[in-house]
């Protein structure tokens, strides 16, 4: 429960400005290998929850909470984010979830929770690099779709 005075909820339990919600996943794919990542985005009040999955067995391997704040360094008016991470050992999805959560929080000005889980049996270094590239592409796509206009 939250009693903050800056809560987006008003007395009649409606929320402020709407943000699009993906009813179907945002998908990026590496055509040669057929590897892909998909993200489902839901608005929860003013905040965003992003579930990212891919590979043969999508799952929750990592959760990142990103909170935007006014940057104290660099360009005036810039937004940074602070991230908290929970990873289930030995999962390695943190770079994907952290990048998506941080970039989307900074671009949208909203708190973002991102989960990520990707599993392919016998994944080699090339496969890991492919999924990391796809994670970058997915973050860019999500920022384009859900960032501030």
Secondary structure, 3 states (H helix, E strand, C coil): CCCCCCCCCCCCCCCCCCCCCCCCCEEEEECCCCEEEEEEEEEECCEEEEEEEEECCCCCCEEEEEEEEECCCCCCCCEEEEEEEEECCCCCCHHHHHHHHHHHHHHHCCCEEEEEEEECCCCCHHHHHHHHHHHHHHHHHHHHHHCCC
